[in-house]
Structures are given as C-alpha cells and as structure tokens.
Amino acid sequence: MIALLSGTLRHKTPEHVIIETHGVGYSVEIPLSSYYSLPEEGSTTLYIYTHVREEILKLYGFLTLAEKEAFILLLGINGIGPKVALNILSHMTCSDLHQALLNEDAARLATLPGIGKKTAERLILELHEKVRKLATPENIQEQNPRASEPEHSGDDVLSALVSLGYKEKQARAVLAKIDVSAEATTQEILKQALQHLTR
C-alpha cells in the first residue's frame, strides 16, 4: 500500500496531479488546499491514502499529515466516501474542521456540499472526541499557499466546482457574477466562487 509519494510534478489541476517517480506517472486526487500550495512543476512529496474497493484503486494525496489523518477520520463515518471527504477538506482547512467539530458547529458543517444537517450532526457525534485528541498545534498548522500560478482557465474552474459537488448551472451562474481581471489566477477565481457559493 502506497503511503508516501515523492517525485516530479508533471501535471496539476484542481482535482488531481500526476507525479512521476522512477519513470512511472501516478494520478493522485487532491483537495483544493494541496492544489493551492503545490508548485506548477518540480519535485514534491505527498502523503498518500490508497483506496481499494473491488476492482478500483485510487490514490488520494495531501501535503500535510494532518490532512491525511482528517481524511481517514472522515472515511470512518457511515455515508462519507472519499469524494465527500475530499470535498470537506477542499472547503475547510484542518484547523477550521477541527474547530467546527470541537465547537459542535453543525450549522457550519451543513453548508458544505454533500453534507446535510443529519450528516453534520453525525460527524460531530462520532468525531468530537477523536478530533480532540488530534487537535494539537502541530496537527492544525497549515502550510502557506504558493503565490505563483499561471493564468486561469474558465473550464478548469468550472470543472473544479462541479467536482466539488455543485451543479454546473449553479457554478456557471456564480462565475458569471465574478468580476475577473485578465491577471486573475485559477486559484483566485476558485476562491471567489467558493465564497459566493458558501454564503
């Protein structure tokens, strides 16, 4: 089982990256937090969760061990699969997630795509004590995002929003409302869109 992957970043989108190591390219699905922080190219290392189900094998990657641990905790909840868990970590930092669970903030959790009121309450019920044990300064320290990124692609942003659980019509409507400058990056537009969608 792959637990850590180091190599050369060959391709990067808001949904996944391709990392080449020893001549083999691995497709790894990532949360937006990792997308924001990863360089456009060069060497990188990701903590990997290997998901095996029947004939499906997928790799999920995270820049910090705290994110990987949070992802695994979320998978332990009935009804939370890898896609929903990744969406949660794409909308909330580990620190924010820990605080929402510790403060029993079901309303905050229920605003996330794929998480209704009942699921939010179940998350709090089942993870409150487990998160308390993990919520140390070392665990919740977030990595600073990289400043550089190429010019944006509207299709990339739309694709990222749809993969996060939003309807294409809803995503297009929000993107149409955003005043985008020519210099705006995919990261900046994605953040603006998510701010509108989570209000």
C-alpha positions as CSV (number, residue, x, y, z in Angstrom):
1,M,0.0,0.0,0.0
2,I,1.4,3.4,-1.0
3,A,1.7,5.8,2.0
4,L,4.0,8.4,0.6
5,L,4.9,9.5,-2.9
6,S,7.9,11.6,-3.9
7,G,8.7,12.6,-7.4
8,T,8.4,15.2,-10.2
9,L,5.1,17.0,-10.6
10,R,4.2,16.6,-14.3
11,H,0.6,17.9,-14.3
12,K,-1.7,19.8,-11.9
13,T,-5.4,20.6,-11.9
14,P,-7.8,21.5,-9.0
15,E,-8.9,17.8,-8.9
16,H,-5.7,15.8,-9.4
17,V,-2.0,15.8,-10.1
18,I,0.3,13.4,-11.9
19,I,3.6,12.7,-10.1
20,E,6.4,10.8,-11.9
21,T,8.7,8.7,-9.9
22,H,11.2,6.2,-11.4
23,G,9.6,6.6,-14.9
24,V,6.1,5.8,-13.6
25,G,3.4,8.5,-13.5
26,Y,0.9,8.3,-10.6
27,S,-2.5,10.0,-10.9
28,V,-3.4,11.4,-7.4
29,E,-6.6,13.1,-6.4
30,I,-6.1,16.1,-4.1
31,P,-8.1,18.6,-2.1
32,L,-8.0,22.3,-3.1
33,S,-5.7,23.1,-0.1
34,S,-3.0,21.0,-1.7
35,Y,-3.7,22.4,-5.2
36,Y,-3.2,25.9,-3.9
37,S,0.1,25.1,-2.2
38,L,1.7,22.8,-4.8
39,P,4.2,24.3,-7.3
40,E,3.4,24.2,-11.0
41,E,6.4,21.8,-11.6
42,G,9.4,20.4,-9.9
43,S,9.9,17.9,-7.0
44,T,7.2,17.3,-4.5
45,T,6.1,14.9,-1.8
46,L,2.5,13.9,-0.9
47,Y,1.2,11.8,1.9
48,I,-0.9,9.1,0.2
49,Y,-4.1,7.3,1.1
50,T,-4.6,4.2,-1.1
51,H,-8.3,3.5,-1.6
52,V,-9.0,-0.1,-2.8
53,R,-12.6,-1.2,-3.5
54,E,-13.4,-4.2,-5.6
55,E,-11.6,-3.5,-8.9
56,I,-11.0,0.2,-8.2
57,L,-7.7,1.5,-6.9
58,K,-7.3,5.3,-6.3
59,L,-4.7,7.4,-4.7
60,Y,-5.5,10.5,-2.6
61,G,-2.7,12.9,-1.8
62,F,-2.2,15.5,0.9
63,L,0.6,18.0,1.6
64,T,0.4,17.5,5.3
65,L,0.0,14.5,7.6
66,A,-2.8,16.4,9.4
67,E,-4.9,16.5,6.2
68,K,-4.4,12.8,5.6
69,E,-5.4,11.9,9.2
70,A,-8.5,14.1,8.9
71,F,-9.4,12.4,5.6
72,I,-9.1,8.9,7.2
73,L,-11.2,10.1,10.1
74,L,-14.0,11.3,7.8
75,L,-13.9,8.0,5.9
76,G,-14.8,6.2,9.1
77,I,-18.2,7.9,9.1
78,N,-21.1,5.9,7.6
79,G,-22.1,7.6,4.3
80,I,-18.9,9.5,3.9
81,G,-16.9,8.3,0.9
82,P,-13.6,9.5,-0.5
83,K,-15.2,12.1,-2.8
84,V,-17.2,13.7,0.1
85,A,-14.3,13.6,2.4
86,L,-12.1,15.3,-0.2
87,N,-14.8,18.0,-0.7
88,I,-14.9,18.7,3.0
89,L,-11.1,19.3,3.1
90,S,-11.4,21.4,-0.1
91,H,-13.8,23.7,1.7
92,M,-12.3,23.8,5.2
93,T,-8.8,23.8,6.5
94,C,-7.9,21.1,9.0
95,S,-7.9,23.8,11.7
96,D,-11.4,25.0,10.7
97,L,-12.7,21.4,10.6
98,H,-11.3,20.7,14.0
99,Q,-12.8,23.8,15.4
100,A,-16.2,23.1,13.9
101,L,-16.2,19.6,15.4
102,L,-14.9,20.7,18.8
103,N,-17.4,23.6,18.9
104,E,-20.2,21.3,17.7
105,D,-21.0,23.7,14.9
106,A,-23.4,21.6,12.9
107,A,-24.7,24.7,11.0
108,R,-21.2,25.4,9.6
109,L,-20.7,21.8,8.6
110,A,-24.1,21.6,7.0
111,T,-23.2,24.3,4.5
112,L,-20.7,22.0,2.8
113,P,-21.7,20.2,-0.5
114,G,-22.8,16.7,0.3
115,I,-23.3,17.4,4.0
116,G,-26.8,17.9,5.3
117,K,-27.9,18.6,8.8
118,K,-28.2,15.0,9.8
119,T,-24.7,14.1,8.4
120,A,-23.2,17.2,10.1
121,E,-24.7,16.1,13.5
122,R,-23.4,12.5,12.9
123,L,-19.9,13.9,12.2
124,I,-19.9,15.8,15.4
125,L,-21.2,12.9,17.4
126,E,-18.7,10.4,16.1
127,L,-15.6,12.6,15.7
128,H,-15.8,15.1,18.6
129,E,-13.6,13.1,20.9
130,K,-11.3,11.7,18.2
131,V,-10.6,15.2,16.9
132,R,-10.0,16.5,20.5
133,K,-7.1,14.0,20.7
134,L,-5.7,15.2,17.3
135,A,-6.2,18.9,17.8
136,T,-2.6,19.9,18.7
137,P,-0.7,22.9,17.4
138,E,1.4,20.6,15.3
139,N,-1.6,19.0,13.7
140,I,-3.6,22.1,12.8
141,Q,-0.7,24.2,11.5
142,E,-1.5,25.0,7.8
143,Q,1.0,25.2,5.0
144,N,1.3,28.7,3.3
145,P,0.0,28.7,-0.3
146,R,2.3,29.4,-3.1
147,A,1.9,32.8,-4.7
148,S,2.8,31.9,-8.3
149,E,0.3,30.4,-10.7
150,P,-0.3,30.6,-14.4
151,E,-3.3,32.5,-15.9
152,H,-6.6,31.0,-15.2
153,S,-8.8,28.7,-17.4
154,G,-12.5,29.1,-17.0
155,D,-13.0,25.5,-17.9
156,D,-10.7,24.4,-15.1
157,V,-12.6,26.5,-12.5
158,L,-16.0,25.2,-13.7
159,S,-14.7,21.6,-13.7
160,A,-13.3,22.1,-10.2
161,L,-16.7,23.4,-8.9
162,V,-18.6,20.6,-10.5
163,S,-16.2,18.0,-9.0
164,L,-16.8,19.6,-5.6
165,G,-20.5,18.8,-5.8
166,Y,-22.0,21.9,-7.3
167,K,-24.4,21.8,-10.2
168,E,-23.0,23.0,-13.5
169,K,-25.8,25.6,-13.9
170,Q,-25.2,26.9,-10.4
171,A,-21.4,27.1,-11.0
172,R,-21.8,28.9,-14.3
173,A,-24.2,31.4,-12.7
174,V,-21.7,32.2,-10.0
175,L,-18.8,32.5,-12.4
176,A,-20.8,34.9,-14.5
177,K,-21.2,37.2,-11.4
178,I,-17.5,37.4,-10.6
179,D,-15.6,40.3,-12.0
180,V,-12.4,38.6,-13.3
181,S,-9.4,40.6,-14.3
182,A,-7.1,39.4,-17.0
183,E,-4.3,38.7,-14.4
184,A,-6.5,36.6,-12.1
185,T,-5.3,33.1,-11.5
186,T,-7.4,29.9,-11.3
187,Q,-6.8,29.8,-7.6
188,E,-8.1,33.4,-7.1
189,I,-11.2,32.8,-9.2
190,L,-11.9,29.5,-7.4
191,K,-11.7,31.1,-4.0
192,Q,-14.0,33.9,-5.1
193,A,-16.6,31.4,-6.5
194,L,-16.5,29.3,-3.3
195,Q,-17.0,32.4,-1.2
196,H,-20.2,33.2,-3.2
197,L,-21.4,29.6,-3.1
198,T,-20.9,29.1,0.7
199,R,-22.6,32.3,1.8
